[in-house]
Amino acid sequence: MFLFGRTICALGIVWASVVHAAADDRPDTANAASTLLSRCWSEAALAGTEKERQSTRNKTRVDLDVLRKVTRPSRSPVSAALRGSIRSVKLNEDQKLIALTLDFCESNGHRTGYDGQVIDYLRDEDVKATLFVSGKWFESHPERGAQLIADRRFEIGSHGLRHRDFSRASKATLHDEIHLTESAFLRARGRLMRKSCAWNVQEILYLQDKLTLMRFPYGWCNARALSAVADAGQLAIQWDIVTGDPDPTLSVKRIAKAIVGQAHPGAIVIGHANGHGHNTAEALKLAIPKLKEEGYRFVTVSELLAAGEPVIAQSCYTERPGDQRRVAQVKKRRRGRKK
């Protein structure tokens, strides 16, 4: 069973409810992934296409009534020691572990894409990652969602239901954004389990069955949002290495340099795989081999947390600490000028 680092262990906090199963109890990651994926999808079906990367605008809204009917697992709130925004993990110097995270954002009136170039590369290189997926993305990409859940390389986290700003959300909206995202995940998981190709496959027993990690849309939060997420039994995961891939002006080399140059044991890297990341796949093709050469091993966020002590703050940000407050001040001044 995974345990947090010495500080957290001293408090007697065991992260059994978050880490889905101990690594020693699971089938080999690569073999498990290939077994279930290859039974259910051909290589051609798994391969991403350029057309899928494209986003479209439409009037489609997520069906809240359908999601509210889904039965969700109950869980205990997060302990006081783990409440807050986790930016990285403090590890022993000899533990060169790093977590790559990718966001799949989607909001009402907008269908984002699927960056198969990113996912295909991670599969080819057998690289683990944690994917923070919007509930609406799961609803609008049922087949791709099932594939991601079936792949044992990937851990799934919540990215809210409709990519709302949690720092400005009402209590009711916070509830829906947190709990109904898990409903969408469970619907996607159910679609996978109902496939005939998944019957009598041992790996079905090890499929992730709940969301224990949350990433705030835009990286923004406040005390109420942090509390709501923790009360729902989820850890709030920030990052400390920003790829900047939503910026179309950033080159492949610049993104790769940002990742490699800032890498450190216990780092959490943020990128995008919903088609809104520019040059993401090509940058990863430069950064990942380089980091492996330097002795780094890619793990999921839960595995990273299990290896050390989380670095926790009571505030959030988009690119660097303090920028959420600055953006809010700019918006307030703009509203004042419009009056």
C-alpha positions in Angstrom: 0.0 0.0 0.0 1.3 3.4 -0.9 2.1 5.8 1.9 3.0 9.5 1.8 6.4 10.7 2.9 7.7 10.8 6.5 5.9 14.0 7.5 2.5 12.7 6.4 3.2 9.2 7.7 3.9 10.7 11.1 0.3 11.9 11.1 -0.9 8.4 10.3 -2.5 9.3 7.1 -2.7 6.4 4.7 -3.6 7.2 1.1 -5.3 3.9 0.4 -8.5 5.6 -0.7 -6.8 7.7 -3.4 -4.3 5.3 -4.9 -6.4 2.8 -6.7 -4.3 -0.2 -5.9 -0.7 -0.9 -5.0 1.6 -1.3 -8.0 2.8 -4.7 -6.8 -0.8 -6.0 -6.9 -1.5 -4.9 -10.5 -0.6 -6.5 -13.8 2.4 -5.1 -15.6 1.3 -1.7 -16.9 2.3 -2.1 -20.5 1.0 -5.6 -20.8 -2.3 -4.7 -19.1 -2.8 -1.7 -21.3 -2.0 -3.6 -24.5 -4.3 -6.5 -23.5 -7.4 -4.5 -23.0 -6.8 -1.9 -25.7 -5.9 -4.5 -28.3 -8.9 -6.6 -27.6 -11.3 -3.7 -27.9 -9.6 -1.5 -30.6 -7.3 -2.0 -33.5 -4.2 0.1 -33.9 -6.0 2.0 -36.6 -8.9 2.7 -34.3 -6.6 3.9 -31.6 -4.5 6.2 -33.8 -5.5 9.9 -33.6 -6.3 11.9 -36.7 -5.7 15.5 -37.5 -9.4 16.2 -37.9 -10.0 15.1 -34.3 -7.8 17.8 -33.1 -10.1 20.5 -34.3 -12.5 22.3 -32.0 -16.0 23.3 -33.1 -18.6 25.7 -31.7 -22.2 24.4 -31.3 -25.2 24.8 -29.0 -24.7 21.5 -27.3 -24.9 21.6 -23.5 -24.2 18.8 -21.1 -27.3 17.0 -19.9 -27.4 17.5 -16.2 -30.5 15.4 -15.6 -28.8 12.3 -17.1 -25.7 12.8 -14.9 -27.7 13.4 -11.7 -29.2 9.9 -12.1 -25.7 8.2 -11.9 -24.9 6.5 -8.7 -21.6 7.7 -7.4 -19.3 6.1 -4.7 -19.3 7.6 -1.3 -16.1 8.7 0.3 -14.6 10.5 3.3 -13.5 14.1 3.1 -9.8 14.8 2.6 -7.9 15.1 5.9 -6.8 18.6 7.1 -3.1 17.9 6.4 -3.9 17.4 2.6 -6.3 20.3 2.1 -5.1 23.0 -0.3 -3.6 23.2 -3.7 -0.8 20.7 -4.3 1.9 22.2 -6.5 4.6 19.5 -6.4 6.0 16.8 -4.2 9.0 16.9 -2.0 11.1 13.7 -2.7 14.4 12.4 -1.5 17.3 13.6 -3.8 17.8 10.1 -5.3 14.1 9.8 -6.4 14.0 11.3 -9.9 10.3 11.0 -10.4 8.2 13.5 -12.4 4.5 13.6 -13.3 3.2 14.7 -16.7 -0.3 15.9 -16.7 -2.6 16.8 -19.6 -5.8 18.7 -19.6 -8.9 17.9 -21.7 -11.0 21.1 -21.3 -14.5 21.5 -22.7 -17.3 24.0 -22.0 -21.0 24.4 -23.0 -21.3 25.6 -26.6 -17.9 24.3 -27.5 -16.7 20.8 -28.5 -12.9 20.6 -28.1 -10.7 18.1 -29.8 -8.6 15.0 -29.1 -4.8 15.3 -29.7 -4.0 11.8 -30.8 -0.4 12.8 -31.6 0.2 13.3 -27.9 -1.6 10.2 -26.7 -0.2 8.0 -29.4 3.4 9.1 -28.6 2.9 8.4 -24.9 1.7 4.9 -25.8 4.5 4.3 -28.2 7.1 5.2 -25.5 5.1 3.6 -22.6 5.0 6.9 -20.7 2.6 7.3 -17.8 0.5 10.5 -17.4 -2.4 11.8 -15.4 -5.2 13.2 -17.6 -7.5 15.8 -16.2 -10.7 15.5 -18.2 -13.8 17.7 -18.2 -17.1 15.9 -17.7 -18.5 17.4 -20.9 -15.4 16.1 -22.8 -16.2 12.6 -21.7 -19.8 13.1 -22.8 -18.9 14.4 -26.3 -16.0 11.9 -26.9 -17.5 8.6 -25.7 -15.1 6.3 -27.6 -11.9 8.2 -26.9 -12.9 8.5 -23.3 -13.4 4.7 -23.0 -9.9 4.2 -24.6 -8.2 6.5 -22.1 -9.9 4.8 -19.2 -8.9 1.4 -20.6 -5.2 2.4 -20.8 -3.3 1.5 -17.6 -0.6 4.1 -18.4 -3.1 6.8 -17.7 -4.7 8.0 -14.5 -7.9 10.1 -14.8 -8.5 13.2 -12.8 -11.4 15.7 -12.8 -11.2 19.0 -14.6 -14.7 20.2 -13.7 -17.9 19.6 -15.7 -18.0 22.6 -18.0 -14.6 24.3 -17.4 -16.1 26.9 -15.1 -14.1 29.3 -13.0 -14.4 27.7 -9.5 -13.4 30.9 -7.8 -16.6 32.7 -9.0 -19.0 29.7 -8.8 -22.0 29.4 -6.5 -22.4 26.6 -4.1 -24.8 24.7 -6.4 -22.4 25.2 -9.4 -19.5 23.9 -7.4 -21.5 20.8 -6.4 -22.3 20.0 -10.1 -18.8 20.8 -11.3 -17.3 18.4 -8.8 -19.8 15.6 -8.5 -21.3 15.4 -12.0 -17.9 15.3 -13.6 -17.5 12.0 -11.7 -20.8 10.9 -13.1 -19.6 11.5 -16.6 -16.4 9.5 -15.9 -18.5 6.6 -14.5 -20.7 6.7 -17.6 -17.6 6.5 -19.8 -16.3 3.6 -17.7 -19.6 1.9 -17.9 -19.5 2.0 -21.7 -16.1 0.4 -21.6 -17.2 -2.4 -19.3 -20.3 -3.2 -21.4 -18.2 -3.8 -24.5 -18.1 -7.5 -25.3 -14.4 -7.3 -25.9 -13.9 -6.4 -22.2 -15.7 -9.4 -20.9 -13.5 -12.0 -19.0 -10.5 -9.7 -19.2 -8.6 -9.7 -15.9 -7.6 -6.0 -16.2 -11.3 -5.0 -15.8 -10.8 -5.7 -12.1 -8.1 -3.0 -11.9 -9.9 -0.2 -13.8 -10.0 3.1 -12.0 -13.5 3.4 -10.4 -13.6 6.9 -9.0 -12.0 10.3 -9.3 -9.7 11.2 -6.5 -7.8 14.2 -8.1 -9.2 17.5 -9.2 -7.6 20.3 -11.3 -9.3 23.7 -11.3 -10.1 25.1 -14.7 -7.7 28.0 -15.5 -5.9 27.0 -12.3 -8.1 29.3 -10.3 -9.6 28.7 -6.9 -10.6 30.3 -3.6 -11.0 29.1 -0.1 -14.6 27.9 -0.7 -13.6 26.0 -3.9 -10.7 24.3 -2.1 -13.0 23.3 0.7 -15.7 22.0 -1.6 -13.2 19.8 -3.5 -11.6 18.5 -0.3 -15.1 17.8 1.3 -15.8 15.7 -1.8 -12.8 13.5 -1.1 -10.6 14.8 -3.9 -7.1 16.3 -3.8 -6.6 19.6 -5.7 -3.7 19.3 -8.0 -1.9 22.4 -9.4 1.5 22.3 -11.2 4.9 23.9 -11.0 6.1 23.5 -14.6 4.0 25.3 -17.3 4.5 24.2 -21.0 2.6 27.3 -22.2 1.3 25.1 -25.1 -2.0 27.1 -25.5 0.2 30.0 -26.9 0.4 29.5 -30.7 3.6 31.6 -30.8 5.7 29.2 -28.7 8.0 27.0 -30.7 8.6 23.3 -30.2 12.1 24.0 -28.8 10.9 26.7 -26.4 8.2 24.4 -24.9 10.7 21.5 -24.6 13.2 23.8 -23.0 10.7 25.0 -20.5 10.0 21.4 -19.5 13.6 20.2 -19.4 15.0 23.4 -17.9 12.6 23.5 -15.0 12.5 19.7 -14.3 13.2 18.6 -10.8 12.3 15.5 -8.7 8.7 15.8 -7.7 7.7 18.2 -10.4 4.2 18.3 -11.9 4.1 19.4 -15.6 0.9 20.8 -17.3 0.1 20.5 -20.9 -3.0 20.0 -23.1 -4.3 17.1 -25.2 -7.7 18.5 -26.3 -6.4 20.2 -29.5 -5.8 23.5 -27.7 -2.1 22.8 -27.2 0.2 24.0 -29.9 3.3 21.9 -30.7 2.7 19.8 -27.6 3.4 16.4 -29.2 6.6 17.5 -30.9 7.8 19.2 -27.8 7.2 16.1 -25.8 9.2 14.1 -28.3 12.2 16.3 -27.5 11.7 16.7 -23.7 10.8 13.1 -22.7 13.9 11.4 -24.2 16.1 14.1 -22.7 14.6 13.7 -19.2 14.9 9.9 -19.4 18.6 10.3 -20.3 18.9 12.4 -17.1 17.5 9.6 -15.1 13.9 10.7 -14.7 11.0 8.3 -14.5 7.5 9.3 -15.4 4.8 8.4 -12.9 1.2 9.3 -12.3 0.3 12.1 -9.8 -1.0 9.5 -7.3 2.3 7.6 -7.6 4.2 10.8 -7.1 2.2 11.7 -4.0 2.8 8.2 -2.7 6.5 8.6 -3.0 7.0 11.8 -1.0 5.5 14.8 0.8 3.1 17.1 -1.1 3.9 20.8 -1.3 0.6 22.5 -0.5 -0.5 26.1 -0.7 -3.9 27.8 0.0 -4.0 29.7 -3.3 -3.9 28.9 -7.0 -2.5 30.3 -10.2 -2.4 30.0 -13.9 1.3 30.3 -14.7 2.9 31.7 -11.5 1.8 32.4 -7.9 -0.2 35.6 -7.6 -1.4 35.9 -11.2 -5.0 35.0 -10.4 -5.2 38.1 -8.2 -3.7 40.3 -10.9 -6.1 39.0 -13.5 -9.0 39.7 -11.2 -7.8 43.2 -10.6 -7.5 43.8 -14.4 -11.1 42.5 -15.0 -12.4 44.7 -12.2 -10.8 47.8 -13.7 -12.2 47.0 -17.1 -15.7 46.6 -15.7 -15.3 49.9 -14.0 -14.5 51.7 -17.3 -17.5 50.2 -19.0 -19.9 51.7 -16.4 
